[in-house]
Amino acid sequence: MTMHNIAKEALAGLRVLDMTRVIAGPYAGQILADLGADVLKVERQGEGDDIRRIGPPWITGTENEPHQESTYSQSVNRNKRSISVNFAEPEGAELLRQLAAKSDILLENYRTGTLAKYGLSYEELREINPRLIYCSITGFGQTGPYANRSGYDYLIQAMAGVMSVTGHRDEHAGDGPMRVGVPVADICAGLYAAIGVLAAVNHRHESGEGQHIDVSLFDSQVAALLNTFSAWFNGGKELGRTGNDHPSASPYGVYAVDDGFILVATFNDREFARLAAAVDRAEWIEDPRFARNGARVANRQELSTLLTEALRGRSKDEWIAHLNAATVSCGPINSMADLERDPHAIEREMIVPLEHPVNGTIRTAASPMRFSSTPVQYKSAPPTIGEHTNEILGDWLGMNPAHIAELRQRNVI
């Protein structure tokens, strides 16, 4: 899976100018890079992407060193090349226009209207490259009353409704809405951006024309509410916060056993019957409080107490083996250290080592997409700032070393 040149890559030949920063945009760029696109990460001289300095945690061994770098940045930038350009200067902006003229795709996540100040808006770049697919990723989109606001993941989780269904129930004193532990709004926006770009590439095959794609964290998170959204708009019900309980199924949550906790999930009456038999409580199947899923949801606290009692006397490993053998969904609550040792994660090669030019071996999470003919290739670790500037200007624009040296001396690159 990780070998070079196994087969032609799915997006081989596509050129991407990635002007994004932090998480959502770079994640979209990494997805395209994993699939074989040539992705150029455009960074500010010296400083680079802000995400490089957001820490702790820092890459092991870089703490308080000149090359100190956040572990964040390693999660969304592999398989890319980096070019540093001072596009606040007219010559730097012109360099980016030249690169855009040779690009298939441009990704950007600047506040609405910012790039127009430098002659880098979609309207201006479309004039020099009508085939360009230009994807803008912002907090709130290109239109609407919030369009000019900045929008970070945490804020979007709050405003798009995610936090209204995340956290303990209201009756837990002192508890309130909580954020999801991973940047889910950023992740969703990055995924939708990558999907949108690929749809636009397919459209271009037919029409020969590029287009502008407007993706926002807000819209992406609202779209990803799925059943929470539908419950309100089609059923008039706010699902609210349910802690570790599922709002529509029971038992479906975290349960204590002798040496910790396990996750048990039943989603229908058949699965519940298998669970009841597996924990030697077959009488639950005939109990009107538990016989149907709706009744179990209504009596979830009583059922949870009974199930916790039934689970006493065995360890996590024993219950996980026993319940899975009975075809009941059950598993551990893994930490990252547990995940590193997990035999399934190991077999699926989910931890990918890559050699970084400064920081030694770093490890990234593998792409979840497994292709039979065009497998994902892991060619390079996330780049250092401007690591490939000379190479890119030579490859893409045919610049000679003397011209590149002159641009560097004038602080353009």
C-alpha positions as CSV (number, residue, x, y, z in Angstrom):
1,M,0.0,0.0,0.0
2,T,2.8,2.4,0.8
3,M,5.2,1.5,-2.0
4,H,5.9,4.1,-4.8
5,N,4.8,3.6,-8.3
6,I,2.6,0.6,-7.7
7,A,0.2,1.8,-10.4
8,K,-1.0,5.0,-12.0
9,E,-2.6,7.3,-9.4
10,A,-6.3,8.2,-9.8
11,L,-5.6,12.0,-10.1
12,A,-2.2,11.8,-11.8
13,G,-1.7,14.8,-14.0
14,L,-3.9,17.2,-12.1
15,R,-2.2,20.3,-10.7
16,V,-3.5,22.0,-7.6
17,L,-2.5,25.4,-6.2
18,D,-3.3,25.1,-2.5
19,M,-3.5,28.5,-0.9
20,T,-5.3,27.2,2.2
21,R,-4.2,27.3,5.9
22,V,-5.0,25.6,9.2
23,I,-7.2,22.4,8.8
24,A,-10.2,22.4,6.5
25,G,-8.5,23.6,3.3
26,P,-5.2,21.7,3.8
27,Y,-7.2,18.5,4.5
28,A,-9.0,18.9,1.1
29,G,-5.6,19.4,-0.5
30,Q,-4.1,16.3,1.2
31,I,-7.0,14.2,0.0
32,L,-6.3,15.3,-3.6
33,A,-2.5,14.8,-3.1
34,D,-3.1,11.3,-1.7
35,L,-5.0,10.5,-4.9
36,G,-2.1,11.6,-7.0
37,A,-2.6,15.2,-7.8
38,D,0.5,17.5,-7.8
39,V,-0.4,19.8,-4.9
40,L,1.6,23.0,-4.3
41,K,1.2,24.4,-0.8
42,V,1.6,28.2,-1.0
43,E,3.0,29.6,2.3
44,R,4.2,32.9,3.7
45,Q,7.9,33.4,3.8
46,G,9.5,32.5,7.1
47,E,6.2,32.0,9.0
48,G,4.4,29.5,6.7
49,D,0.9,28.1,7.6
50,D,-0.3,29.3,11.0
51,I,-1.0,25.7,11.9
52,R,2.7,25.1,12.1
53,R,2.9,27.2,15.3
54,I,-0.4,26.1,17.0
55,G,0.7,24.0,20.0
56,P,1.4,22.2,22.2
57,P,1.7,19.4,21.4
58,W,4.9,19.7,19.3
59,I,6.6,17.1,17.2
60,T,8.8,15.1,19.5
61,G,12.2,16.5,19.8
62,T,11.4,19.9,18.3
63,E,10.3,21.6,21.6
64,N,12.0,25.0,22.0
65,E,14.1,24.4,19.0
66,P,14.3,26.7,16.0
67,H,12.4,24.1,14.0
68,Q,9.7,23.6,16.6
69,E,6.5,22.6,14.9
70,S,3.0,21.6,15.9
71,T,1.8,18.0,15.4
72,Y,-1.3,19.6,13.9
73,S,0.5,20.5,10.7
74,Q,1.6,16.9,10.1
75,S,-2.0,15.7,9.9
76,V,-3.1,17.5,6.8
77,N,-0.1,18.2,4.6
78,R,1.6,15.0,3.4
79,N,2.3,14.4,-0.3
80,K,2.5,18.1,-1.0
81,R,5.2,20.4,-2.2
82,S,5.7,23.8,-0.5
83,I,6.5,27.1,-2.2
84,S,6.9,30.4,-0.3
85,V,5.6,33.5,-2.0
86,N,5.2,37.1,-0.8
87,F,2.1,37.8,-2.8
88,A,1.5,41.1,-0.9
89,E,4.2,42.3,-3.4
90,P,3.0,42.7,-7.0
91,E,5.7,40.4,-8.3
92,G,4.6,37.7,-5.8
93,A,1.0,38.0,-6.9
94,E,2.1,37.8,-10.5
95,L,3.9,34.6,-9.8
96,L,0.8,33.1,-8.3
97,R,-1.2,34.2,-11.4
98,Q,1.4,32.4,-13.6
99,L,1.0,29.3,-11.5
100,A,-2.8,29.6,-11.6
101,A,-2.6,29.8,-15.4
102,K,-1.0,26.3,-15.3
103,S,-3.2,24.8,-12.6
104,D,-6.3,22.7,-12.8
105,I,-7.5,23.5,-9.3
106,L,-7.0,26.4,-6.9
107,L,-8.0,26.0,-3.2
108,E,-8.2,29.0,-1.0
109,N,-9.6,29.8,2.5
110,Y,-9.1,33.5,2.9
111,R,-11.9,35.7,4.2
112,T,-14.4,36.7,1.5
113,G,-12.9,39.3,-0.9
114,T,-9.3,39.1,0.4
115,L,-7.7,37.7,-2.7
116,A,-9.4,40.2,-5.0
117,K,-7.0,42.8,-3.4
118,Y,-4.1,41.0,-5.1
119,G,-5.7,40.3,-8.4
120,L,-6.3,36.6,-7.4
121,S,-10.1,36.4,-7.4
122,Y,-11.9,33.7,-9.4
123,E,-13.2,36.3,-11.8
124,E,-9.7,37.6,-12.5
125,L,-8.0,34.1,-12.8
126,R,-10.8,32.8,-14.9
127,E,-9.8,35.3,-17.6
128,I,-6.3,33.8,-17.8
129,N,-7.4,30.2,-17.3
130,P,-11.1,29.4,-18.2
131,R,-10.5,25.7,-17.2
132,L,-9.6,26.6,-13.6
133,I,-11.6,25.1,-10.8
134,Y,-11.5,27.6,-8.0
135,C,-12.7,26.3,-4.6
136,S,-13.2,28.9,-1.8
137,I,-13.5,27.4,1.8
138,T,-14.7,29.9,4.4
139,G,-16.4,29.9,7.8
140,F,-19.8,31.1,6.5
141,G,-19.6,31.2,2.7
142,Q,-19.5,33.9,0.0
143,T,-23.0,35.3,0.7
144,G,-25.3,35.8,3.6
145,P,-25.2,38.1,6.7
146,Y,-22.3,36.2,8.2
147,A,-20.1,36.1,5.0
148,N,-17.5,38.5,6.3
149,R,-17.1,36.9,9.7
150,S,-14.2,34.6,10.5
151,G,-15.2,31.1,11.4
152,Y,-13.2,28.6,13.4
153,D,-14.3,25.0,14.0
154,Y,-15.4,25.5,17.6
155,L,-17.6,28.5,16.7
156,I,-19.2,26.5,13.8
157,Q,-19.9,23.6,16.0
158,A,-21.8,26.0,18.3
159,M,-23.7,27.9,15.6
160,A,-24.5,25.0,13.3
161,G,-26.2,23.1,16.1
162,V,-23.7,20.3,16.9
163,M,-23.1,21.4,20.5
164,S,-26.8,21.4,21.1
165,V,-26.7,17.6,20.9
166,T,-23.3,17.0,22.4
167,G,-22.7,16.6,26.2
168,H,-24.6,15.3,29.2
169,R,-28.4,15.7,29.6
170,D,-29.6,19.0,31.2
171,E,-30.4,17.2,34.4
172,H,-26.7,16.8,35.1
173,A,-25.9,19.7,37.4
174,G,-23.1,21.9,36.1
175,D,-23.0,20.4,32.7
176,G,-23.8,22.2,29.4
177,P,-23.2,22.0,25.7
178,M,-19.8,20.5,24.7
179,R,-17.8,20.5,21.5
180,V,-16.9,17.3,19.7
181,G,-13.3,16.2,20.5
182,V,-12.1,16.4,16.9
183,P,-12.5,19.4,14.6
184,V,-15.5,17.9,12.9
185,A,-16.6,21.1,11.1
186,D,-13.1,21.5,9.6
187,I,-13.1,17.8,8.6
188,C,-16.6,17.9,7.0
189,A,-15.7,21.1,5.0
190,G,-12.5,19.6,3.8
191,L,-14.3,16.4,2.6
192,Y,-17.1,18.4,0.9
193,A,-14.4,20.6,-0.8
194,A,-12.6,17.6,-2.2
195,I,-15.9,16.0,-3.3
196,G,-16.9,19.3,-5.0
197,V,-13.6,19.7,-6.8
198,L,-13.8,16.1,-8.2
199,A,-17.4,16.8,-9.4
200,A,-16.2,20.0,-11.1
201,V,-13.3,18.0,-12.7
202,N,-15.9,15.6,-14.2
203,H,-18.0,18.5,-15.4
204,R,-15.0,20.0,-17.0
205,H,-14.4,16.8,-19.0
206,E,-17.8,17.4,-20.6
207,S,-17.9,21.2,-20.9
208,G,-14.2,22.2,-21.1
209,E,-15.0,24.9,-18.5
210,G,-13.9,25.4,-14.9
211,Q,-16.1,26.9,-12.2
212,H,-16.2,28.4,-8.8
213,I,-17.1,26.3,-5.7
214,D,-18.3,27.9,-2.5
215,V,-17.9,25.7,0.5
216,S,-18.4,26.8,4.1
217,L,-17.8,25.2,7.4
218,F,-21.2,26.3,8.5
219,D,-23.0,24.8,5.5
220,S,-20.9,21.6,5.8
221,Q,-21.7,21.2,9.4
222,V,-25.5,21.8,9.0
223,A,-25.5,19.3,6.1
224,A,-23.7,16.7,8.3
225,L,-26.4,17.0,11.1
226,L,-28.4,14.4,9.2
227,N,-30.8,12.8,11.7
228,T,-30.6,15.7,14.1
229,F,-31.6,18.1,11.3
230,S,-34.4,15.8,10.1
231,A,-35.8,15.2,13.6
232,W,-36.5,18.9,14.0
233,F,-37.5,19.9,10.4
234,N,-39.6,16.7,9.8
235,G,-40.6,15.7,13.3
236,G,-40.6,18.9,15.3
237,K,-38.3,17.4,17.9
238,E,-35.1,18.8,19.3
239,L,-33.0,15.8,20.0
240,G,-31.0,17.6,22.7
241,R,-28.0,16.3,24.6
242,T,-28.1,12.6,25.6
243,G,-24.5,12.1,26.8
244,N,-23.3,8.7,25.7
245,D,-26.9,7.4,25.0
246,H,-28.2,7.2,21.5
247,P,-31.3,9.4,21.1
248,S,-33.2,6.8,19.2
249,A,-31.9,3.4,20.3
250,S,-31.2,1.5,23.6
251,P,-29.1,-0.1,24.9
252,Y,-26.5,1.9,22.9
253,G,-23.7,3.4,25.0
254,V,-20.8,3.0,27.4
255,Y,-21.1,0.4,30.2
256,A,-18.8,-0.4,33.1
257,V,-17.2,-3.9,33.5
258,D,-14.8,-5.2,36.0
259,D,-11.7,-3.5,34.6
260,G,-13.0,-0.4,32.8
261,F,-15.6,0.3,30.1
262,I,-16.9,-1.1,26.9
263,L,-19.2,0.2,24.2
264,V,-22.3,-1.9,23.5
265,A,-24.6,-1.0,20.6
266,T,-28.0,-2.5,19.7
267,F,-30.0,-0.8,17.0
268,N,-33.0,-3.1,16.6
269,D,-35.0,-5.7,18.4
270,R,-33.1,-8.6,16.9
271,E,-29.8,-7.3,18.2
272,F,-31.3,-6.7,21.6
273,A,-32.5,-10.3,21.7
274,R,-29.0,-11.5,21.0
275,L,-27.6,-9.3,23.7
276,A,-30.2,-10.5,26.3
277,A,-29.3,-14.1,25.5
278,A,-25.6,-13.4,25.7
279,V,-25.8,-11.9,29.2
280,D,-28.2,-14.6,30.4
281,R,-31.2,-12.3,30.7
282,A,-33.5,-13.9,28.1
283,E,-36.5,-12.7,30.2
284,W,-35.9,-9.1,29.0
285,I,-37.1,-10.1,25.5
286,E,-40.6,-10.7,26.9
287,D,-40.6,-7.8,29.4
288,P,-42.9,-5.0,28.0
289,R,-40.5,-2.4,29.3
290,F,-37.8,-3.7,26.9
291,A,-39.5,-5.8,24.2
292,R,-39.5,-3.0,21.6
293,N,-37.0,-0.4,20.9
294,G,-39.3,2.5,21.7
295,A,-40.1,1.0,25.1
296,R,-36.3,0.5,25.7
297,V,-35.7,4.2,24.9
298,A,-38.4,5.3,27.3
299,N,-37.0,3.0,30.0
300,R,-33.3,3.4,29.1
301,Q,-32.1,4.3,32.7
302,E,-33.7,1.2,34.2
303,L,-32.3,-1.0,31.4
304,S,-28.9,0.6,31.7
305,T,-28.8,-0.2,35.4
306,L,-29.8,-3.8,34.8
307,L,-27.3,-4.2,31.9
308,T,-24.5,-2.8,34.1
309,E,-25.3,-5.4,36.8
310,A,-25.4,-8.2,34.2
311,L,-21.9,-7.2,32.9
312,R,-20.3,-7.6,36.3
313,G,-17.8,-10.5,36.7
314,R,-15.9,-10.3,33.5
315,S,-13.2,-8.2,32.0
316,K,-13.3,-5.9,28.9
317,D,-11.5,-8.5,26.8
318,E,-13.8,-11.3,27.9
319,W,-17.0,-9.4,27.2
320,I,-15.7,-8.1,23.9
321,A,-14.9,-11.6,22.7
322,H,-18.2,-13.1,24.1
323,L,-20.5,-10.4,22.8
324,N,-18.9,-10.3,19.3
325,A,-19.2,-14.1,19.1
326,A,-22.9,-13.6,19.8
327,T,-23.1,-11.0,16.9
328,V,-23.6,-8.1,19.3
329,S,-21.7,-4.9,18.4
330,C,-19.2,-4.3,21.2
331,G,-15.7,-2.9,21.5
332,P,-13.2,-1.1,23.7
333,I,-12.9,2.7,24.2
334,N,-9.4,3.1,22.8
335,S,-6.9,5.8,23.6
336,M,-4.3,6.6,20.9
337,A,-1.8,4.3,22.7
338,D,-4.4,1.5,22.4
339,L,-5.1,2.3,18.8
340,E,-1.3,2.0,18.1
341,R,-1.4,-1.6,19.4
342,D,-4.8,-2.5,17.9
343,P,-4.4,-5.6,15.7
344,H,-7.0,-4.4,13.2
345,A,-5.4,-1.0,12.8
346,I,-2.1,-2.7,12.3
347,E,-3.5,-5.2,9.7
348,R,-5.2,-2.3,7.9
349,E,-1.9,-0.4,7.9
350,M,-3.6,2.7,9.3
351,I,-0.3,4.2,10.7
352,V,1.9,5.4,7.9
353,P,5.6,6.3,8.6
354,L,7.2,9.0,6.5
355,E,10.6,10.5,6.5
356,H,10.6,14.2,7.3
357,P,13.6,16.3,6.0
358,V,14.1,17.9,9.5
359,N,12.1,16.0,12.0
360,G,13.0,12.4,11.2
361,T,10.3,9.8,11.0
362,I,6.8,11.1,11.5
363,R,3.6,9.0,11.4
364,T,0.3,9.9,9.7
365,A,-3.1,8.3,9.6
366,A,-3.6,6.4,6.3
367,S,-6.2,7.3,3.8
368,P,-9.4,5.2,4.4
369,M,-9.8,4.7,0.6
370,R,-8.5,1.4,-0.7
371,F,-8.5,1.2,-4.5
372,S,-7.9,-2.0,-6.4
373,S,-6.3,-0.4,-9.4
374,T,-5.1,3.1,-8.3
375,P,-3.9,2.7,-4.7
376,V,-3.1,5.7,-2.6
377,Q,0.7,6.3,-2.5
378,Y,2.5,7.9,0.4
379,K,5.4,9.6,-1.2
380,S,6.5,12.4,1.1
381,A,6.1,13.8,4.6
382,P,4.6,17.3,5.0
383,P,7.1,19.7,3.6
384,T,9.1,22.4,5.3
385,I,8.3,26.0,4.5
386,G,9.2,26.8,0.9
387,E,11.1,23.5,0.6
388,H,10.3,23.1,-3.1
389,T,10.2,26.7,-4.2
390,N,13.1,26.5,-6.7
391,E,11.9,23.1,-8.0
392,I,8.3,24.4,-8.6
393,L,9.4,27.6,-10.3
394,G,11.6,25.5,-12.6
395,D,9.1,22.7,-13.2
396,W,5.9,24.8,-13.7
397,L,7.2,28.1,-15.0
398,G,10.5,27.1,-16.6
399,M,12.5,29.6,-14.6
400,N,16.3,29.4,-14.6
401,P,18.3,29.5,-11.4
402,A,19.5,33.0,-12.0
403,H,16.0,34.4,-12.2
404,I,14.9,32.4,-9.1
405,A,17.9,33.8,-7.2
406,E,17.0,37.3,-8.2
407,L,13.4,36.9,-7.0
408,R,14.7,35.5,-3.7
409,Q,17.1,38.5,-3.3
410,R,14.2,40.9,-3.8
411,N,12.1,39.0,-1.1
412,V,9.5,37.9,-3.6
413,I,10.0,34.3,-2.7
